Amino acid sequence: MELKVLWGFEGDPVKLKTESGRIQAGTVLDVEDEELAHALIGKGLVEAVKPASNKQAKATETK
């Protein structure tokens, strides 16, 4: 999942595929660990570059 960093932070360099644990704002990361990606999004540190596509409701479907 591609993520754009909104706030600088320190993280795990192995999971984030960086040389050091320091991540600067404006950086785009490719994170394979979905749980880590969602945790970072939940904390407001990053945002998804490509939002997940949602299934469009058909006219015949109801709520």
HELIX and SHEET records of a PDB file:
HELIX    1   1 PRO A   13  LEU A   16  1                                   4    
HELIX    2   2 GLU A   34  GLY A   42  1                                   9    
SHEET    1   A 3 VAL A  28  ASP A  30  0                                        
SHEET    2   A 3 GLU A   2  VAL A   5 -1                                        
SHEET    3   A 3 VAL A  46  ALA A  48 -1                                        
SHEET    1   B 2 PHE A   9  GLU A  10  0                                        
SHEET    2   B 2 ARG A  22  ILE A  23 -1                                        
END                                                                             
